[in-house]
Amino acid sequence: MIADTRLPDNPITYVNPAFEKITGYSAAEVLGHNCRFLQGDTTQSEALEELRSALIEGRECNVLLKNYRRDGQIFWNNLYVAPIHDVNHTLTHFIGAQNDITDLVNTETALRESERRLDSILSSVEAVIWSIDAQTGRTLYLNPAGEAVYGRTLEEFYRDPTLWLETIHPEDRGRVSIERELLRKSERLDLEYRIIRPSGDVRWLYSRCSPIKNEQGVIVRFDCIDTDITDIKEAEEQLRHNAFYDKLTSLPNRSLFIDRLNHTIQRSKRRGGFMFAVLFLDLDGFKVVNDSLGHLAGDLLLVQIARRLEQCLRPSDTLARLGGDEFTILLEDIFQLQDATKVVNRVLSALQTPFEIFDRDVFTNVSIGIALGSGRQLLDVLSQSSESIGYYTQPSDVLRDADIAMYRAKKSGKGCYCVFDREMHADAVARLQLETDLRLAIEAEQLQVFYQPIVALGSGKIVGFEALVRWQHPDRGFISPAEFIPIAEETGDIIKIGSWVLERSCQQLQDWKEMFRDFLDLEPLTVAVNLSAKQLAQSDLLPDIDRILATTKLQPRSLKLEITESAIVENPATAVRILQALHERAITLCIDDFGTGYSSLSYLHRFPMDVLKVDRSFVTDIDTGEKNQEIVNAIIQLAHHLNMETIAEGIETEAERAVLEQFNCDFGQGYWFSHPVDGASATELLRQQVGMTTAEQLAKCERS
């Protein structure tokens, strides 16, 4: 393109075909016109000002212009303008060479926009993004998140190449330096480390770094992304704490205790002189605190107990809460049993002081079982006959033995301790076997109901029977109720046994009444069945009794239910509700073993009791013991004053019977009258009493 400067407005005098192609204008359309029409309405820009100045000054220039094609599309024009002079050095024309660089401009514009968006993204992300010179360690790039995470300004990092390493926690600094050097030989590095902010706050970072190489394969920089994972680390730590520590007391839980005990057992195997002890602690009467003051009070008590127990131990000892009101203590590196008992005595002494719960003084104590363990070599030194020291290989075995010893301590009176020995283990195994056999006996109906006559002391006539469960074991023979009833109480099998005994005895009494009704009025004949504490707390006790009475067709007044004082004390509120409902059904209620439990006289008027049974411990040798006579006489007179009948248990001699009759005791039972007998033998006793012959009895049975 050539413009003539000698004519007004510098008209175009020549354009080549390339101009026509770029602009879309033909030569005929532009010749004679100023080229400013290509700028459209744009009249002001730095490029145009530069172009105007060059034309005025008659000098060359190179500018980038935004132009419009004939069809209105924008194109970017790189215009070079140079002056042309004649032989007299007079400016006659300007020659212009222009190139369409629209694609280049668009590419650069897109690149700048991309860079702007990238910079905006990098500035907004929470992760720290780095570029570090591989040779000098100088920071090439760091996004604003670096200030928030590290607590340092970007300028500080750009100025000091060593600052990043200095921010790393001293315990992690050496490891991180080594791993960053290894990055030169790998394609990526993932690592976790801690940093320390200027405020002293410690944060955890997760860093992912990659080496960046040039075309020659030389590492020129490291690009890294650092993420603050402090919250994740704290959550993980909390999960680990929850997995191994008790939430209420913050003590180690069962899992952590088992783990430490296992390590102790392994040490005992390696060290011949190593001895350890496990103490198993169970609170005495903790349920009373929960029931009376509430579970929150119980929780507060457990926390205070934990703190007090900690004060009794060495830093190397482990105190754990297994759950509920059970604690365990692991004593390592002890030399003799006395080392363990010293700790036990400190614990028992520490718990003598009351705990303050909701402005109340709460007293509690513990029963403690001790299990001693050692390596095989020490056992050889101490003698293999040692009954108190065990060679353990499994933590569960140590806990089992300590638990067994604890239960022995609890049975010994509570608030004391017991050391495990092999005899206890044998007893525990035997008890487990007995528990298993009892459940099989229930299913196989090996149990029997025996009946002990209750006799009117004045006439000597049988007025009723007490139903007693008996067990004839197929291998061991007769097993005393004193041996298997406590087991049934603990396992809950007493509920099934009690219901079965109740139904059998009610049916038996109804059968007797049908059998002997033509010979004697046996309507007053009763059967007494013991009701355990577990049954008294049973939600469906009343419906079960109603069902049995309906099924056997026995009148409620013919049934007596015997309840001990201890069963009433366990849950007085429930007891008074159940007993009142039974009383309303006309069922006779007896308080059993009176004088051996809490002996609260309030039970005699708070609960609707009809009969008071004097315990055998007062009856034995009553004819020779003046003190017992006074007690029994007072009990009988008190019962009569409250319109209650009295039954004396355990009468074994005529002299005892005579004294009780003298005291106006109404009824008695015991070996003097009859041992407990099976149903057939009890039937024979009734037959003899009514004078029925055997033939009459057989005929009666056939008719019924």
ZIMOWO-V757598 format. One record per backbone hydrogen bond with DSSP energy under -1.0 kcal/mol. NH is the residue of the N-H (numbers start at 1). CO is the residue of the C=O. If there is no record, write none. Layout:
nh:co
NH:CO
NH:CO
This chain:
nh:co
2:14
3:94
4:11
5:92
10:7
12:33
13:2
14:2
20:16
21:17
22:18
23:19
24:20
31:27
32:12
33:30
37:34
38:35
39:36
40:37
42:39
49:45
50:46
51:47
52:48
53:49
54:50
55:51
56:52
57:53
58:54
59:54
61:81
63:79
65:77
67:75
68:38
69:73
70:23
72:69
75:67
77:65
78:99
79:63
80:97
81:61
82:95
84:93
86:90
89:86
92:84
93:84
94:3
95:82
96:1
97:80
99:78
101:76
105:101
106:102
107:103
108:104
109:105
110:106
111:107
112:108
113:109
114:110
115:111
116:112
117:113
118:114
119:115
120:116
121:117
122:118
123:119
124:120
125:121
128:226
130:224
131:141
132:222
133:138
134:220
137:133
140:131
141:131
143:129
146:143
147:144
149:145
150:146
151:147
157:153
158:154
159:155
160:156
163:160
166:162
167:163
169:194
172:169
173:169
176:172
177:173
178:174
179:175
180:176
181:177
182:178
184:181
185:182
186:183
189:209
191:207
193:205
195:203
196:167
197:201
200:197
203:195
205:193
206:227
207:191
208:225
209:189
210:223
212:221
214:218
217:214
220:212
221:212
222:132
223:210
224:130
225:208
226:128
227:206
229:204
233:229
234:230
235:231
236:232
237:233
238:234
239:235
240:236
241:237
242:238
243:239
244:240
245:241
246:251
250:246
253:244
257:253
258:254
259:255
260:256
261:257
262:258
263:259
264:260
265:261
266:262
267:263
268:264
269:265
270:266
271:267
274:271
276:373
277:331
278:371
279:329
280:369
281:327
282:367
283:325
284:365
290:286
291:287
292:288
293:289
294:290
298:294
299:295
300:296
301:297
302:298
303:299
304:300
305:301
306:302
307:303
308:304
309:305
310:306
311:307
312:309
313:310
317:314
318:330
320:328
321:252
322:326
323:326
326:323
327:281
328:320
329:279
330:318
331:277
334:275
339:336
341:337
342:338
343:339
344:340
345:341
346:342
347:343
348:344
349:345
350:346
351:347
352:349
355:362
357:360
360:357
362:355
367:282
368:416
369:280
370:418
371:278
373:276
374:390
375:274
379:375
380:376
381:377
382:378
383:379
386:383
390:372
398:394
399:395
400:396
401:397
402:398
403:399
404:400
405:401
406:402
407:403
408:404
409:405
410:406
411:407
412:408
413:410
414:409
418:368
420:370
425:421
426:422
427:423
428:424
429:425
430:426
431:427
432:428
433:429
434:430
435:431
436:432
437:433
438:434
439:435
440:436
441:437
442:438
443:439
444:440
446:441
448:470
450:468
451:677
452:466
454:464
455:668
456:461
457:666
460:456
463:454
464:454
465:526
466:452
467:528
468:450
470:448
473:477
477:473
479:471
483:480
484:480
485:481
488:484
489:485
490:486
491:487
492:488
494:488
495:492
497:493
498:494
499:495
500:496
501:497
502:498
503:499
504:500
505:501
506:502
507:503
508:504
509:505
510:506
511:507
512:508
513:509
514:510
515:511
516:512
519:516
520:516
522:520
525:522
526:463
527:558
528:465
529:560
531:562
536:532
537:533
538:535
541:538
544:540
545:541
546:542
547:543
548:544
549:545
550:546
551:547
552:548
553:549
558:555
559:556
560:527
561:588
562:529
563:590
568:564
569:565
570:566
575:571
576:572
577:573
578:574
579:575
580:576
581:577
582:578
583:579
584:580
586:583
587:582
588:559
590:561
591:611
592:563
594:613
596:593
603:600
604:601
606:602
607:603
609:607
610:589
611:589
612:645
613:591
614:647
615:594
618:615
620:616
622:619
624:621
625:621
629:625
630:626
631:627
632:628
633:629
634:630
635:631
636:632
637:633
638:634
639:635
640:636
641:637
642:638
643:640
644:639
645:610
647:612
648:667
649:614
651:669
657:653
658:654
659:655
660:656
661:657
662:658
663:659
664:661
665:660
667:646
668:455
669:648
672:651
673:670
674:670
677:451
682:678
683:679
684:680
685:681
686:682
687:683
688:684
689:685
690:686
691:687
692:687
697:693
698:694
699:695
700:696
701:697
702:698
703:699
704:700
